[in-house]
Amino acid sequence: MLVLITYDVSTSSIGGNKRLRKVSKVCQNYGQRVQNSVFECNVDAAQYLSLKIELEKLIDTSKDSLRFYKLGNNYKTKVEHMGVKKSIDLEEPLLF
């Protein structure tokens, strides 16, 4: 299923920059960045649960926020893109 993850980490608080980098790195392990604080992750149910748990451990819930949008398996009709930085299709073979 495709999951869109957005986050807002307070960098003005102590440790905020470090939390921001860690959240970004975890998201990169599961998907691709499509905007500064937005990732598309194509994961199964177990990976989704692991991802949520990892991210929840990193943030300060009194200062930061995470949003998860589950677009499901039929996401291609739900996502439109305009402008630069077209994302790669996560289901296509990756050729080097």
Number of C-alpha atoms within 10 A of each C-alpha: 15 20 22 19 19 18 19 15 21 18 14 9 11 9 11 17 14 13 19 19 12 16 22 18 11 15 23 14 10 17 18 17 18 14 11 9 16 17 21 23 23 20 17 13 9 8 13 19 11 11 17 15 11 15 17 14 10 15 21 15 11 7 13 17 14 16 12 14 11 15 17 14 12 10 13 11 7 8 8 7 8 6 5 6 9 9 12 10 9 13 7 7 7 8 4 3
